[in-house]
Amino acid sequence: MKSLEELRAIRERVQSSVNIRNEHGVDSTRIVVGMATCGIAAGARPVLSAFVEEVARRKLAHVMVSQTGCIGICRLEPVVEVYVPGEEKVTYVKMTADKVAKIVADHIVNGKVVTEYTIGAAE
């Protein structure tokens, strides 16, 4: 930082991103991608990118995409958990970037779980 103005600009930028997160609040849908080494090795990076891009493309303001560490089912990586307020968590397994658009369209937008990609279908 070279000046007080730079510090103020950084503060405003950070505060606006915090406010965006707060606007989502408890009522937001969360898509969480497992990004531990096991998930990354199995291809989680393109899955995370595809979710971010699809949510942005559809302008889904109520949806937050984030990452986490190990979810604990390494043999089924990449793993994605979807948290919709008032509903049970849904765990999608063996994810690919190609499956993302269907999950966003069917589950996130229309409320219909894509059961063929869930943990129950994989076992």
Summary of the structure (lengths in Angstrom):
residues: 123
radius of gyration: 16.5
end to end distance: 53.2
largest distance: 57.7
contacts: 338
relative contact order: 0.16
helix: 52%
strand: 16%
